[in-house]
Amino acid sequence: MASRVPITDVAKAIGCLEEDGGVILTGFASVGEVTTVNEDAAPYLDAVAKEVAPKQKMLFGRSQTAREKWLQGKEVHRILNHFLQTKSLPYNDQVGCVIETDPILSAAATMQISPGEKAQDLHRDDFIWQRTHIRSEAGSYEPGSDDGMGIIVAGSATTVANGATVFIPKSHRWDHSRRPKAEEARYAEMSVGEAFVFLGSTVHGGGLNRTSESRTVHGFFFCRSWIRPEENQFLWWTKEEVEAWSKAAQKQAGYLLGNPFLGHCDDSDPLPMFRASEAPAQRRPG
């Protein structure tokens, strides 16, 4: 089983991530909060219930509890920023000018493994960015070497029997050619409200569900600010929906920029231009 650490012990959680590539955070969410998020996702899951591995996307905008309570917590920010925050000193004449950007949302979805569903192929999430790892297992973890992370919150209890995430400890330090052995596998077995946090370079996959009940988890995935997110969520939300979010959530989703030189709209944050989208005459020519 993956190591278990209270969410309040950020330093220990970071240590486990650097050592093993994944950790279970206890006390991440209350049962009441999980019930609310389950209810937020339920109508959309029902619409795709007949699909293999039903998945309800767009969870970031559909669940205020997940967006504002879970993902804006100071502990979550500290953990994500430790691995995915980017600091750089540009090569220009502005002495001491440092660009510092926090990670942004890559994707968010509620995912189910239905009874009898086969196990997911083991994989690294950062394959979507075409990452190829050249590493030595003997070396220590290299800070700054990951481009993405995932947080999987148990919407129902996850067990080996119902398809808990299969996790390969220390695989985040493997070379691309290395393949796991069966005895190296561990499982992210969790109670409702616990969360499995892992690096984008960690080998993992959803397990086989041998029970008569579906296994439900809520997944939130992040990437460095300068990487293209997995989902193009900018086309999903209306300006009224986005304006109802907190500024922290707007920034996390990429509507407010940490780096003014990347991702701007007419030399401005995307959000003000979003508001001006119904008044094209107000935009600058050029």
N, C-alpha and C positions, 0 to 999 in steps of 0.2 A: 504494500500500500504506500501511496505517496506520503511524505512527511506532513504533519498537521501542526499549524501554528496559529495562535490567536491573531486576528486582523490588527489588533492594537500593537503587536510586536513587529513593527515594520522592519527593523534591522535583521531580525531572525528570518523573516520571510524572504528578504533580499538575499541573505546568505544561503538559504535553501535553493533559491532559484539559480544562483550562481553555481552552486555545487551540483544540483540534480537536474535543473532545467524546468522544474515544476514544484508546486507546493499547494496544499489544501489550506485555505484560510477559514478557520472556525469563527463563528460570530459575524459573518459577513452581512447577513440579512436576517430579519426576524421572520417567523412563520407567517405573521400577518402581512408583511411586505411581499413575501413570495406569493401568498394567496392573491393579493391585488394584481401582481404582474401576471400570474397565471390567468386571471380573469381578463386582463387587458388583451392577452394574446388569444384567448379561447375562440372568439368569433372568427378570427382569421385562420386558426388551425382547423376549425370545423370545415372551412371552405376547401381545404386541401387534404382532408382526412383520408381520402382514398389513394393518395399518392404514396409511393414508396418513400420512406423517411420523410414524413411531413415536416415542412419548415415554414414558419411564419416570419417573413422578413420585415424590415421597416420598424423593428421594435423600439429603436431609439426615439422615434417620434410618437409612437403609439402608447408608450408607457411612461407617464410622468414619474412614477416611483423609481423605475429603473434609471431613467435619464437624470433626474435631479437628486435622488437620494443615494442610489448605489454608485453611480459613476462620478459624482462630484465630491465624494468623501475624501478627506485629506489623506487618509492612508492609501487609498487607491491611487491618488495623484502622485504620492511620494514613490510608490512602487513603480508605476509606469514611467515616471520621469527619470528614475534612476537608470533604467535600461534604454529608454527611447528619446529622452530629451537630447537635443542637438545644440552644441555651442560651437561657434566658429568666429575666427578673427579674419574679416575680409582683407584681401590684398588691395588696399587703397590708401589714400592720404589721410583718412580720418583715424588718427592714432587713438587706440583704445576703444574703437567701435566694435562691440561684440554683438553678434546676432545669436539670440537664444530662443529656441522654439520647443514647445511641448508636443507630445504625440497627439495625433488626431484619430478620430473614429475611422475605421476601415470597413466594418460591417457589424450588424447586430441582428440577431434572429433567435426565435424560439425553435428548438429542434426536438423532435421526438424519434425514438426508436420503437417501432411497433412490435408486437409479439411475433416471434419467429424471424424477425429481420436479421439478415446476415451482418457480420462484423464489417466495419469500414476498413478499407485498406490502410495500413500504417503509412503515415506521411509526415512531412514537415509543412507547416502552414506557409512558410516563406517561399515555397515553390512557385506561388503565384507571381512573385517578382523575379522569377528565374534565377534564384540564388543557387550557387554551387559552392559547397563548403570544402575548403582545403584546410584541415586542422589536424592537430596531434592530440590524441587522448591524454598523453602524458602531461601536457601543459595545463595551466590554470585557465579559468574563464577569462576571456578578453573583453573588458568593458567597451561598449560601443559596437560590438560585433553583430548585434541583432537589429533587425529592422521592424519586427512586429512582435506582438504579444496577444494572448487570449485570456479571457476570464469566463469561465463556465460556471453558472450558478445553478444549483440543484433545485429544480421546480418540483421534483418528486425525489424520494430517496433513490440513490443510485447504488447498485450492487453489481457484483460479478455476474449474477444470474440475469439481471435485466438490462445489461449493456453498459455498465460504467465505462468511462473512458479508459482505454488501455494506454499506458504511459511507460516509456522506456527511460529510466533515470540515466542521466549523464550523456544521453544521446546528442545533446546540444553541443557537445565537444567532439563529435565524431566527424571524420572525413566523409565526403559525399558517397564514397564507395562502400562504407561500412553498413552491414545489414544486421538487424537484431536477431538474437536467438530467443527461442521460446521462454527459456528460464530467466531471461532478463526483464520480462514484462511485469509491470505492476498495474494496479487498478486504482482509479480515483473514486473510491467508494465514499459517498457523502450522505449526510442527513440533509433534510430540507433546509435551505438557507446558507449552507456552506458553499464555498467557491473554490474551484480548481484554477489556479493561475499558472500559466506556462509560457515559455519563450517560443517565438516563431520557428526557431531551429530545433525544437524538441520533437522527437518522433512520437506520434500518438495516433489514436483513432478510436472511433466509437466501437463498443463491444457488441457481441451477439446477445440478443434478447431471447432468453429461454423461458420467460414467464408468460402469463396471460394478460399482463397489463403493459401499457406503454410507459416508456421512460422519458421524462420531460426535463430539459435543461434550457436555460437562457444564456446564449453566447454573445459576448461582446469582444470585438477584435480591434486592435489599434496598430497604427504604423507611425513611422517617423513623419514629421510634418512635410517633408519634401518628396515623399513617395506617393504614388497614385493609390488611393484606397481601393479595396476590393470592389465595393459597391459604389456606384455613382448616385449618391443619395440626394444630390443637389436638385435633381429633377423631380423628386418625389413630393416635396413639401411646399405648401402655399406660403406666401409671405406672412399671412396671419398666424399660421401655425408656428413658424420659426420665431416670430416676434414674441410669442407667448413663452418661449424658453428663457431660461436664465442666460446671462451673458457668458457664464462659464460653459454652459452646454452649447451655446452658439459658437464659441471659440473651439470647443472640442470637436464639433462637427465641421469646422472649416469655414464658417461664415464670417468670423472675425479672425484676422491674420496675426500670427506672432512674428512673421517675417514679412515686412511690407513690400519686399522685392519679388515675392513668389506667390502666385495665386491671386493677384489683385485684379480688380475690374476697373478699368479706366483710372488707374492709379489710386484706387480706394479699396476698402474692404468689400467683399461680395455683398454683404447684407445691405448697406446703403443703396447699392445699385439694384438689388433685389426690390427694394422699396420704390425705386424710381422706374421700375420696369413698365409701369403703366403710363409713364410720362416720358417717352423717348426724347421729346424736344428739350428736356432739361439736361441731357447728356452733352458733354463736350464733343465738338467735332474732331475728327482725326482718327 
